[in-house]
Amino acid sequence: MGASDTMEVFFEKLNSGDREGAVGLMDERIEMRVHVRDGSRTLRGLQQVSGWFLRGDTGLQMVPGEIREMGNTYEADLLVLRPGTPSQHIDATFRVEAGKITSINLSPS
C-alpha cells in the first residue's frame, strides 16, 4: 500500500469516528511533531502519538486538500474541524513506510 492509499484509509477512518482504526495504521516507533506559535512538541512512540488522536475532541475531522505525494511522503493542506471551534488550516507531512505511518509533522499554514 502506497502513501496515498494509506493516508486515504487513515483519513476515512479518522473522519468516520474510527480513531482506533486510524491509529492502527501507525508504526510502533512513530514520531509526531506539532508546531504551535514559536515552539514545537515532539511525541515519540505509538502510545504518545495515538493518545493525541484518541483523546482529541469528539467529532475531530481532518480533511485533506491540495495533496502532494512524493514517494513515501504525503503532504497536504488539512482543514481541521472540531465542533464548537473555528476551523483551522494546517500544513501536514506524513511519512509512510510499508503501509504504516512512521512520522507526522503538523504546523500552522
N, CA, C and O atoms as CSV, one atom per row, in Angstrom:
chain,resi,resn,atom,element,x,y,z
A,1,MET,N,N,0.860,-1.176,0.000
A,1,MET,CA,C,0.000,0.000,0.000
A,1,MET,C,C,0.901,1.232,0.000
A,1,MET,O,O,1.781,1.341,0.854
A,2,GLY,N,N,0.705,2.169,-0.942
A,2,GLY,CA,C,1.495,3.377,-1.033
A,2,GLY,C,C,1.041,4.447,-0.059
A,2,GLY,O,O,0.062,4.274,0.667
A,3,ALA,N,N,1.770,5.560,-0.055
A,3,ALA,CA,C,1.466,6.647,0.874
A,3,ALA,C,C,0.048,7.170,0.671
A,3,ALA,O,O,-0.679,7.370,1.645
A,4,SER,N,N,-0.352,7.391,-0.565
A,4,SER,CA,C,-1.705,7.912,-0.823
A,4,SER,C,C,-2.778,6.938,-0.365
A,4,SER,O,O,-3.774,7.338,0.238
A,5,ASP,N,N,-2.572,5.654,-0.653
A,5,ASP,CA,C,-3.550,4.644,-0.240
A,5,ASP,C,C,-3.671,4.601,1.278
A,5,ASP,O,O,-4.778,4.599,1.818
A,6,THR,N,N,-2.543,4.566,1.959
A,6,THR,CA,C,-2.540,4.517,3.428
A,6,THR,C,C,-3.220,5.743,4.006
A,6,THR,O,O,-4.036,5.632,4.921
A,7,MET,N,N,-2.888,6.914,3.476
A,7,MET,CA,C,-3.444,8.148,4.031
A,7,MET,C,C,-4.932,8.273,3.725
A,7,MET,O,O,-5.686,8.813,4.535
A,8,GLU,N,N,-5.360,7.785,2.576
A,8,GLU,CA,C,-6.788,7.804,2.258
A,8,GLU,C,C,-7.570,6.969,3.277
A,8,GLU,O,O,-8.622,7.391,3.758
A,9,VAL,N,N,-7.055,5.800,3.597
A,9,VAL,CA,C,-7.700,4.944,4.593
A,9,VAL,C,C,-7.634,5.600,5.975
A,9,VAL,O,O,-8.611,5.564,6.724
A,10,PHE,N,N,-6.491,6.199,6.316
A,10,PHE,CA,C,-6.332,6.874,7.607
A,10,PHE,C,C,-7.395,7.962,7.792
A,10,PHE,O,O,-8.080,7.990,8.815
A,11,PHE,N,N,-7.533,8.850,6.816
A,11,PHE,CA,C,-8.500,9.942,6.938
A,11,PHE,C,C,-9.935,9.433,6.917
A,11,PHE,O,O,-10.798,9.975,7.608
A,12,GLU,N,N,-10.194,8.399,6.132
A,12,GLU,CA,C,-11.529,7.813,6.094
A,12,GLU,C,C,-11.911,7.276,7.479
A,12,GLU,O,O,-13.019,7.516,7.960
A,13,LYS,N,N,-10.993,6.553,8.108
A,13,LYS,CA,C,-11.260,6.001,9.437
A,13,LYS,C,C,-11.378,7.115,10.484
A,13,LYS,O,O,-12.311,7.119,11.286
A,14,LEU,N,N,-10.441,8.046,10.473
A,14,LEU,CA,C,-10.453,9.134,11.449
A,14,LEU,C,C,-11.742,9.944,11.346
A,14,LEU,O,O,-12.382,10.231,12.358
A,15,ASN,N,N,-12.118,10.308,10.138
A,15,ASN,CA,C,-13.277,11.185,9.935
A,15,ASN,C,C,-14.614,10.474,10.134
A,15,ASN,O,O,-15.641,11.128,10.319
A,16,SER,N,N,-14.609,9.144,10.096
A,16,SER,CA,C,-15.855,8.410,10.358
A,16,SER,C,C,-16.007,8.073,11.846
A,16,SER,O,O,-17.002,7.476,12.256
A,17,GLY,N,N,-15.010,8.462,12.646
A,17,GLY,CA,C,-15.065,8.204,14.081
A,17,GLY,C,C,-14.332,6.952,14.518
A,17,GLY,O,O,-14.305,6.634,15.707
A,18,ASP,N,N,-13.734,6.233,13.570
A,18,ASP,CA,C,-12.978,5.022,13.901
A,18,ASP,C,C,-11.530,5.406,14.205
A,18,ASP,O,O,-10.621,5.100,13.433
A,19,ARG,N,N,-11.332,6.070,15.326
A,19,ARG,CA,C,-9.989,6.531,15.684
A,19,ARG,C,C,-9.035,5.373,15.942
A,19,ARG,O,O,-7.858,5.452,15.591
A,20,GLU,N,N,-9.530,4.303,16.549
A,20,GLU,CA,C,-8.682,3.142,16.796
A,20,GLU,C,C,-8.196,2.539,15.474
A,20,GLU,O,O,-7.044,2.119,15.359
A,21,GLY,N,N,-9.084,2.503,14.485
A,21,GLY,CA,C,-8.700,2.006,13.166
A,21,GLY,C,C,-7.653,2.889,12.513
A,21,GLY,O,O,-6.725,2.395,11.873
A,22,ALA,N,N,-7.804,4.198,12.676
A,22,ALA,CA,C,-6.822,5.140,12.126
A,22,ALA,C,C,-5.466,4.948,12.804
A,22,ALA,O,O,-4.429,4.927,12.140
A,23,VAL,N,N,-5.483,4.810,14.114
A,23,VAL,CA,C,-4.247,4.606,14.874
A,23,VAL,C,C,-3.593,3.276,14.478
A,23,VAL,O,O,-2.369,3.154,14.524
A,24,GLY,N,N,-4.387,2.296,14.094
A,24,GLY,CA,C,-3.857,1.003,13.662
A,24,GLY,C,C,-2.973,1.089,12.429
A,24,GLY,O,O,-2.258,0.139,12.111
A,25,LEU,N,N,-3.012,2.214,11.733
A,25,LEU,CA,C,-2.167,2.409,10.544
A,25,LEU,C,C,-0.829,3.053,10.897
A,25,LEU,O,O,-0.033,3.362,10.009
A,26,MET,N,N,-0.579,3.255,12.196
A,26,MET,CA,C,0.669,3.883,12.641
A,26,MET,C,C,1.691,2.829,13.055
A,26,MET,O,O,1.344,1.792,13.621
A,27,ASP,N,N,2.950,3.114,12.764
A,27,ASP,CA,C,4.065,2.267,13.158
A,27,ASP,C,C,4.301,2.398,14.667
A,27,ASP,O,O,4.025,3.450,15.245
A,28,GLU,N,N,4.796,1.368,15.289
A,28,GLU,CA,C,5.089,1.378,16.737
A,28,GLU,C,C,6.063,2.498,17.119
A,28,GLU,O,O,5.968,3.054,18.213
A,29,ARG,N,N,6.995,2.829,16.224
A,29,ARG,CA,C,8.038,3.827,16.516
A,29,ARG,C,C,7.713,5.200,15.928
A,29,ARG,O,O,8.620,6.003,15.709
A,30,ILE,N,N,6.454,5.478,15.674
A,30,ILE,CA,C,6.053,6.732,15.050
A,30,ILE,C,C,6.521,7.941,15.872
A,30,ILE,O,O,6.600,7.882,17.099
A,31,GLU,N,N,6.825,9.022,15.174
A,31,GLU,CA,C,7.132,10.298,15.811
A,31,GLU,C,C,6.218,11.351,15.206
A,31,GLU,O,O,5.948,11.342,14.005
A,32,MET,N,N,5.745,12.260,16.056
A,32,MET,CA,C,4.875,13.334,15.579
A,32,MET,C,C,5.352,14.652,16.175
A,32,MET,O,O,5.548,14.767,17.384
A,33,ARG,N,N,5.533,15.631,15.316
A,33,ARG,CA,C,5.915,16.971,15.761
A,33,ARG,C,C,4.742,17.902,15.484
A,33,ARG,O,O,4.224,17.966,14.369
A,34,VAL,N,N,4.339,18.621,16.528
A,34,VAL,CA,C,3.246,19.576,16.428
A,34,VAL,C,C,3.830,20.956,16.705
A,34,VAL,O,O,4.389,21.196,17.776
A,35,HIS,N,N,3.700,21.859,15.744
A,35,HIS,CA,C,4.208,23.226,15.881
A,35,HIS,C,C,3.072,24.136,16.339
A,35,HIS,O,O,1.999,24.151,15.737
A,36,VAL,N,N,3.312,24.888,17.398
A,36,VAL,CA,C,2.336,25.844,17.911
A,36,VAL,C,C,3.079,27.143,18.197
A,36,VAL,O,O,4.047,27.165,18.958
A,37,ARG,N,N,2.621,28.206,17.585
A,37,ARG,CA,C,3.253,29.526,17.720
A,37,ARG,C,C,4.753,29.427,17.491
A,37,ARG,O,O,5.180,29.030,16.407
A,38,ASP,N,N,5.562,29.778,18.486
A,38,ASP,CA,C,7.017,29.800,18.318
A,38,ASP,C,C,7.707,28.518,18.755
A,38,ASP,O,O,8.936,28.444,18.724
A,39,GLY,N,N,6.955,27.516,19.159
A,39,GLY,CA,C,7.564,26.285,19.645
A,39,GLY,C,C,7.003,25.062,18.966
A,39,GLY,O,O,6.141,25.143,18.091
A,40,SER,N,N,7.511,23.939,19.387
A,40,SER,CA,C,7.003,22.668,18.868
A,40,SER,C,C,7.119,21.621,19.970
A,40,SER,O,O,7.887,21.766,20.921
A,41,ARG,N,N,6.345,20.584,19.810
A,41,ARG,CA,C,6.377,19.456,20.736
A,41,ARG,C,C,6.516,18.189,19.909
A,41,ARG,O,O,5.823,18.013,18.907
A,42,THR,N,N,7.402,17.319,20.326
A,42,THR,CA,C,7.597,16.051,19.629
A,42,THR,C,C,7.084,14.917,20.508
A,42,THR,O,O,7.473,14.780,21.668
A,43,LEU,N,N,6.211,14.117,19.933
A,43,LEU,CA,C,5.688,12.930,20.602
A,43,LEU,C,C,6.359,11.721,19.965
A,43,LEU,O,O,6.475,11.645,18.742
A,44,ARG,N,N,6.796,10.784,20.784
A,44,ARG,CA,C,7.510,9.611,20.275
A,44,ARG,C,C,6.822,8.330,20.727
A,44,ARG,O,O,6.442,8.180,21.888
A,45,GLY,N,N,6.675,7.430,19.795
A,45,GLY,CA,C,6.101,6.127,20.090
A,45,GLY,C,C,4.596,6.108,19.924
A,45,GLY,O,O,3.927,7.136,20.027
A,46,LEU,N,N,4.084,4.933,19.668
A,46,LEU,CA,C,2.663,4.769,19.385
A,46,LEU,C,C,1.787,5.209,20.551
A,46,LEU,O,O,0.717,5.778,20.334
A,47,GLN,N,N,2.219,4.959,21.773
A,47,GLN,CA,C,1.397,5.323,22.924
A,47,GLN,C,C,1.166,6.828,22.990
A,47,GLN,O,O,0.032,7.263,23.187
A,48,GLN,N,N,2.216,7.634,22.830
A,48,GLN,CA,C,2.070,9.084,22.895
A,48,GLN,C,C,1.295,9.631,21.700
A,48,GLN,O,O,0.374,10.431,21.867
A,49,VAL,N,N,1.667,9.202,20.499
A,49,VAL,CA,C,1.038,9.739,19.293
A,49,VAL,C,C,-0.422,9.312,19.206
A,49,VAL,O,O,-1.287,10.128,18.889
A,50,SER,N,N,-0.698,8.060,19.481
A,50,SER,CA,C,-2.086,7.605,19.396
A,50,SER,C,C,-2.960,8.325,20.408
A,50,SER,O,O,-4.125,8.608,20.130
A,51,GLY,N,N,-2.410,8.624,21.581
A,51,GLY,CA,C,-3.167,9.353,22.591
A,51,GLY,C,C,-3.628,10.707,22.103
A,51,GLY,O,O,-4.719,11.156,22.455
A,52,TRP,N,N,-2.813,11.363,21.297
A,52,TRP,CA,C,-3.163,12.673,20.758
A,52,TRP,C,C,-4.425,12.562,19.905
A,52,TRP,O,O,-5.284,13.443,19.945
A,53,PHE,N,N,-4.534,11.484,19.136
A,53,PHE,CA,C,-5.701,11.283,18.289
A,53,PHE,C,C,-6.884,10.718,19.074
A,53,PHE,O,O,-8.023,11.143,18.880
A,54,LEU,N,N,-6.615,9.769,19.950
A,54,LEU,CA,C,-7.701,9.113,20.691
A,54,LEU,C,C,-8.367,10.046,21.693
A,54,LEU,O,O,-9.570,9.934,21.930
A,55,ARG,N,N,-7.608,10.963,22.285
A,55,ARG,CA,C,-8.171,11.874,23.278
A,55,ARG,C,C,-8.628,13.198,22.675
A,55,ARG,O,O,-9.105,14.072,23.400
A,56,GLY,N,N,-8.492,13.358,21.374
A,56,GLY,CA,C,-8.913,14.591,20.710
A,56,GLY,C,C,-10.411,14.818,20.858
A,56,GLY,O,O,-11.162,13.911,21.217
A,57,ASP,N,N,-10.819,16.026,20.578
A,57,ASP,CA,C,-12.232,16.395,20.690
A,57,ASP,C,C,-13.130,15.429,19.929
A,57,ASP,O,O,-12.784,14.981,18.836
A,58,THR,N,N,-14.277,15.113,20.508
A,58,THR,CA,C,-15.265,14.291,19.822
A,58,THR,C,C,-15.694,15.029,18.558
A,58,THR,O,O,-15.998,16.221,18.604
A,59,GLY,N,N,-15.717,14.340,17.461
A,59,GLY,CA,C,-16.085,14.968,16.199
A,59,GLY,C,C,-14.905,15.541,15.441
A,59,GLY,O,O,-15.093,16.163,14.395
A,60,LEU,N,N,-13.675,15.345,15.948
A,60,LEU,CA,C,-12.478,15.821,15.248
A,60,LEU,C,C,-12.445,15.239,13.844
A,60,LEU,O,O,-12.599,14.032,13.655
A,61,GLN,N,N,-12.243,16.107,12.866
A,61,GLN,CA,C,-12.083,15.656,11.482
A,61,GLN,C,C,-10.923,16.394,10.851
A,61,GLN,O,O,-10.679,17.565,11.143
A,62,MET,N,N,-10.219,15.705,9.993
A,62,MET,CA,C,-9.124,16.290,9.221
A,62,MET,C,C,-9.412,15.987,7.754
A,62,MET,O,O,-9.435,14.830,7.335
A,63,VAL,N,N,-9.627,17.036,6.993
A,63,VAL,CA,C,-9.989,16.881,5.592
A,63,VAL,C,C,-8.815,17.351,4.733
A,63,VAL,O,O,-8.490,18.538,4.729
A,64,PRO,N,N,-8.179,16.430,4.007
A,64,PRO,CA,C,-7.036,16.827,3.186
A,64,PRO,C,C,-7.465,17.553,1.916
A,64,PRO,O,O,-8.456,17.205,1.275
A,65,GLY,N,N,-6.697,18.553,1.584
A,65,GLY,CA,C,-6.866,19.293,0.336
A,65,GLY,C,C,-5.485,19.592,-0.211
A,65,GLY,O,O,-4.508,19.541,0.536
A,66,GLU,N,N,-5.378,19.896,-1.467
A,66,GLU,CA,C,-4.089,20.161,-2.118
A,66,GLU,C,C,-3.025,19.167,-1.655
A,66,GLU,O,O,-2.113,19.509,-0.901
A,67,ILE,N,N,-3.165,17.953,-2.118
A,67,ILE,CA,C,-2.285,16.850,-1.737
A,67,ILE,C,C,-1.082,16.805,-2.668
A,67,ILE,O,O,-1.202,16.994,-3.879
A,68,ARG,N,N,0.080,16.553,-2.076
A,68,ARG,CA,C,1.314,16.349,-2.835
A,68,ARG,C,C,1.921,15.046,-2.338
A,68,ARG,O,O,2.267,14.921,-1.163
A,69,GLU,N,N,2.048,14.079,-3.236
A,69,GLU,CA,C,2.669,12.809,-2.854
A,69,GLU,C,C,4.016,12.704,-3.530
A,69,GLU,O,O,4.137,12.864,-4.745
A,70,MET,N,N,5.026,12.433,-2.724
A,70,MET,CA,C,6.384,12.300,-3.245
A,70,MET,C,C,6.962,10.993,-2.726
A,70,MET,O,O,7.691,10.973,-1.734
A,71,GLY,N,N,6.629,9.906,-3.405
A,71,GLY,CA,C,7.100,8.593,-2.967
A,71,GLY,C,C,6.438,8.187,-1.666
A,71,GLY,O,O,5.225,7.985,-1.609
A,72,ASN,N,N,7.244,8.070,-0.620
A,72,ASN,CA,C,6.682,7.661,0.663
A,72,ASN,C,C,6.319,8.852,1.557
A,72,ASN,O,O,6.012,8.672,2.735
A,73,THR,N,N,6.354,10.053,1.004
A,73,THR,CA,C,5.965,11.257,1.747
A,73,THR,C,C,4.673,11.809,1.165
A,73,THR,O,O,4.526,11.951,-0.049
A,74,TYR,N,N,3.745,12.117,2.057
A,74,TYR,CA,C,2.422,12.619,1.686
A,74,TYR,C,C,2.259,13.972,2.367
A,74,TYR,O,O,2.269,14.051,3.595
A,75,GLU,N,N,2.111,15.030,1.587
A,75,GLU,CA,C,1.917,16.371,2.138
A,75,GLU,C,C,0.529,16.856,1.768
A,75,GLU,O,O,0.038,16.595,0.670
A,76,ALA,N,N,-0.099,17.564,2.696
A,76,ALA,CA,C,-1.448,18.068,2.426
A,76,ALA,C,C,-1.725,19.307,3.265
A,76,ALA,O,O,-1.216,19.471,4.374
A,77,ASP,N,N,-2.547,20.162,2.692
A,77,ASP,CA,C,-3.148,21.250,3.449
A,77,ASP,C,C,-4.377,20.622,4.094
A,77,ASP,O,O,-5.302,20.211,3.393
A,78,LEU,N,N,-4.397,20.544,5.418
A,78,LEU,CA,C,-5.518,19.911,6.114
A,78,LEU,C,C,-6.469,20.953,6.673
A,78,LEU,O,O,-6.043,21.935,7.280
A,79,LEU,N,N,-7.744,20.737,6.468
A,79,LEU,CA,C,-8.782,21.512,7.123
A,79,LEU,C,C,-9.156,20.714,8.364
A,79,LEU,O,O,-9.643,19.588,8.261
A,80,VAL,N,N,-8.928,21.296,9.536
A,80,VAL,CA,C,-9.222,20.620,10.798
A,80,VAL,C,C,-10.531,21.171,11.336
A,80,VAL,O,O,-10.691,22.379,11.513
A,81,LEU,N,N,-11.460,20.269,11.591
A,81,LEU,CA,C,-12.786,20.642,12.089
A,81,LEU,C,C,-12.996,20.020,13.464
A,81,LEU,O,O,-12.814,18.818,13.657
A,82,ARG,N,N,-13.381,20.858,14.403
A,82,ARG,CA,C,-13.751,20.400,15.745
A,82,ARG,C,C,-15.026,21.123,16.120
A,82,ARG,O,O,-15.078,22.351,16.049
A,83,PRO,N,N,-16.054,20.394,16.517
A,83,PRO,CA,C,-17.324,21.036,16.861
A,83,PRO,C,C,-17.139,22.131,17.916
A,83,PRO,O,O,-16.445,21.946,18.915
A,84,GLY,N,N,-17.778,23.267,17.665
A,84,GLY,CA,C,-17.755,24.363,18.629
A,84,GLY,C,C,-16.543,25.270,18.559
A,84,GLY,O,O,-16.422,26.196,19.362
A,85,THR,N,N,-15.643,25.028,17.621
A,85,THR,CA,C,-14.468,25.879,17.469
A,85,THR,C,C,-14.308,26.256,15.996
A,85,THR,O,O,-14.796,25.554,15.110
A,86,PRO,N,N,-13.618,27.372,15.744
A,86,PRO,CA,C,-13.393,27.744,14.340
A,86,PRO,C,C,-12.541,26.693,13.618
A,86,PRO,O,O,-11.673,26.064,14.224
A,87,SER,N,N,-12.794,26.512,12.336
A,87,SER,CA,C,-11.978,25.586,11.547
A,87,SER,C,C,-10.564,26.143,11.449
A,87,SER,O,O,-10.336,27.339,11.632
A,88,GLN,N,N,-9.634,25.266,11.162
A,88,GLN,CA,C,-8.228,25.652,11.104
A,88,GLN,C,C,-7.564,24.956,9.927
A,88,GLN,O,O,-7.852,23.794,9.640
A,89,HIS,N,N,-6.682,25.663,9.252
A,89,HIS,CA,C,-5.884,25.060,8.184
A,89,HIS,C,C,-4.487,24.805,8.727
A,89,HIS,O,O,-3.879,25.683,9.340
A,90,ILE,N,N,-3.983,23.598,8.500
A,90,ILE,CA,C,-2.619,23.285,8.902
A,90,ILE,C,C,-1.901,22.595,7.750
A,90,ILE,O,O,-2.517,21.932,6.915
A,91,ASP,N,N,-0.589,22.767,7.727
A,91,ASP,CA,C,0.245,22.047,6.775
A,91,ASP,C,C,0.658,20.744,7.442
A,91,ASP,O,O,1.120,20.748,8.583
A,92,ALA,N,N,0.499,19.649,6.748
A,92,ALA,CA,C,0.811,18.351,7.321
A,92,ALA,C,C,1.692,17.549,6.371
A,92,ALA,O,O,1.496,17.546,5.156
A,93,THR,N,N,2.660,16.873,6.964
A,93,THR,CA,C,3.514,15.963,6.224
A,93,THR,C,C,3.481,14.623,6.941
A,93,THR,O,O,3.692,14.551,8.152
A,94,PHE,N,N,3.215,13.565,6.187
A,94,PHE,CA,C,3.177,12.211,6.725
A,94,PHE,C,C,4.200,11.386,5.956
A,94,PHE,O,O,4.306,11.491,4.734
A,95,ARG,N,N,4.936,10.581,6.670
A,95,ARG,CA,C,5.857,9.644,6.023
A,95,ARG,C,C,5.285,8.248,6.222
A,95,ARG,O,O,4.919,7.873,7.335
A,96,VAL,N,N,5.211,7.486,5.146
A,96,VAL,CA,C,4.623,6.149,5.171
A,96,VAL,C,C,5.651,5.151,4.660
A,96,VAL,O,O,6.232,5.328,3.588
A,97,GLU,N,N,5.865,4.105,5.441
A,97,GLU,CA,C,6.779,3.039,5.046
A,97,GLU,C,C,6.086,1.702,5.256
A,97,GLU,O,O,5.574,1.426,6.341
A,98,ALA,N,N,6.069,0.881,4.230
A,98,ALA,CA,C,5.454,-0.454,4.286
A,98,ALA,C,C,4.012,-0.395,4.791
A,98,ALA,O,O,3.584,-1.247,5.570
A,99,GLY,N,N,3.266,0.621,4.339
A,99,GLY,CA,C,1.856,0.737,4.691
A,99,GLY,C,C,1.576,1.259,6.082
A,99,GLY,O,O,0.422,1.275,6.510
A,100,LYS,N,N,2.616,1.693,6.809
A,100,LYS,CA,C,2.450,2.237,8.164
A,100,LYS,C,C,2.953,3.674,8.211
A,100,LYS,O,O,3.963,4.003,7.588
A,101,ILE,N,N,2.253,4.524,8.946
A,101,ILE,CA,C,2.660,5.915,9.115
A,101,ILE,C,C,3.788,5.942,10.130
A,101,ILE,O,O,3.612,5.507,11.268
A,102,THR,N,N,4.955,6.453,9.724
A,102,THR,CA,C,6.140,6.473,10.606
A,102,THR,C,C,6.422,7.845,11.194
A,102,THR,O,O,7.076,7.948,12.232
A,103,SER,N,N,5.939,8.905,10.548
A,103,SER,CA,C,6.135,10.235,11.128
A,103,SER,C,C,5.052,11.183,10.619
A,103,SER,O,O,4.536,11.056,9.508
A,104,ILE,N,N,4.736,12.144,11.496
A,104,ILE,CA,C,3.735,13.164,11.193
A,104,ILE,C,C,4.323,14.500,11.633
A,104,ILE,O,O,4.902,14.603,12.714
A,105,ASN,N,N,4.173,15.516,10.799
A,105,ASN,CA,C,4.576,16.871,11.134
A,105,ASN,C,C,3.404,17.791,10.859
A,105,ASN,O,O,2.939,17.876,9.723
A,106,LEU,N,N,2.917,18.485,11.885
A,106,LEU,CA,C,1.771,19.390,11.752
A,106,LEU,C,C,2.212,20.803,12.111
A,106,LEU,O,O,2.792,21.022,13.174
A,107,SER,N,N,1.941,21.760,11.229
A,107,SER,CA,C,2.286,23.149,11.514
A,107,SER,C,C,1.227,24.077,10.938
A,107,SER,O,O,0.584,23.754,9.939
A,108,PRO,N,N,1.047,25.243,11.578
A,108,PRO,CA,C,0.044,26.184,11.072
A,108,PRO,C,C,0.354,26.613,9.642
A,108,PRO,O,O,1.517,26.711,9.252
A,109,SER,N,N,-0.686,26.866,8.873
A,109,SER,CA,C,-0.497,27.340,7.480
A,109,SER,C,C,-0.064,28.788,7.486
A,109,SER,O,O,0.148,29.373,6.424
